[in-house]
Amino acid sequence: MVKTVLVAVDSSDLAWRVIAALDQLYLDDNCVVVLAHIVPPPEPDDTVAVDVPHGEVTHLFHDREEWLDILSEKIDYSTIPEIVTGDPAEEIVRLAGIHQCELIVLGSRGLKGLSRIIQGSVSSEVVADAPCSVFVVKN
């Protein structure tokens, strides 16, 4: 039985399908779900506003925390929220290693052709580099 699962979610509707997929898995009754939200780093061309009031930055962080809280209410297992900034695939693999996860569950946007080449596929990178099994939920 799986005892530790990393569930990677973004802020799209696909997150609900990823959470619902947990019900299809045979998880230990004492399973711990690491609920991860990865914030991509700003692009080099992005302008970083140095005059953003601290309250607004904190508010954005709390919005992500609240999103994970809402999702965790739908999970029947103990959850550990993780909000990190970085390359999504790298951070998912890194967190899975840190928490010694036996399974990663994440969604796939289903990009095809040129879009997939330009934007890349997080799920493909995770499948290739993960230290454990990966369950990809299709959109």
Residue pairs with C-beta under 8 A, 6 or more apart in sequence:
1 26
1 27
1 28
1 31
2 25
2 26
2 27
2 28
2 31
2 102
2 103
3 27
3 28
3 30
3 31
3 32
3 102
4 31
4 32
4 34
4 99
4 100
4 101
4 102
4 103
5 22
5 25
5 27
5 31
5 32
5 33
5 34
5 77
5 101
5 102
5 103
5 104
5 105
6 33
6 34
6 36
6 92
6 95
6 96
6 99
6 101
6 103
6 104
6 105
7 18
7 19
7 22
7 33
7 34
7 35
7 36
7 75
7 104
7 105
7 106
8 18
8 36
8 37
8 38
8 88
8 92
8 104
8 105
8 106
8 107
8 126
9 15
9 18
9 19
9 35
9 36
9 37
9 68
9 71
9 106
9 107
10 37
10 38
10 107
11 37
11 64
11 67
12 107
14 107
14 109
14 137
14 139
15 71
15 107
16 71
16 74
17 107
17 137
17 139
18 105
18 106
18 107
18 137
19 71
19 74
19 75
20 74
21 105
21 135
21 137
22 33
22 75
22 76
22 77
22 105
25 103
25 105
25 135
27 77
30 77
30 78
31 77
31 78
32 77
32 78
32 79
32 80
32 99
33 72
33 75
33 77
33 78
33 79
33 80
34 79
34 80
34 82
34 95
34 96
34 99
34 101
35 68
35 71
35 72
35 75
35 79
35 80
35 81
35 82
36 82
36 83
36 84
36 91
36 92
36 95
37 64
37 67
37 68
37 81
37 82
37 83
37 84
38 84
38 85
38 86
38 87
38 88
38 91
38 92
39 64
39 83
39 84
39 85
39 86
40 85
40 86
40 87
40 88
41 85
41 86
41 87
42 48
61 83
64 83
65 81
65 83
68 79
68 81
68 83
69 81
72 79
72 81
80 99
82 95
84 91
84 95
85 91
86 94
88 122
89 120
89 122
89 125
89 126
89 129
90 125
90 129
92 104
92 106
92 122
92 126
92 130
93 125
93 126
93 129
93 130
93 131
95 101
96 104
96 130
96 131
96 132
97 131
101 131
101 132
102 132
102 133
103 132
103 133
103 134
103 135
104 126
104 130
104 132
104 133
104 134
104 135
105 134
105 135
105 137
106 122
106 123
106 126
106 134
106 135
106 136
106 137
107 123
107 136
107 137
107 138
107 139
108 121
108 123
108 136
108 137
108 138
108 139
109 139
110 138
110 139
111 119
111 121
123 134
123 136
126 134
127 134
127 136
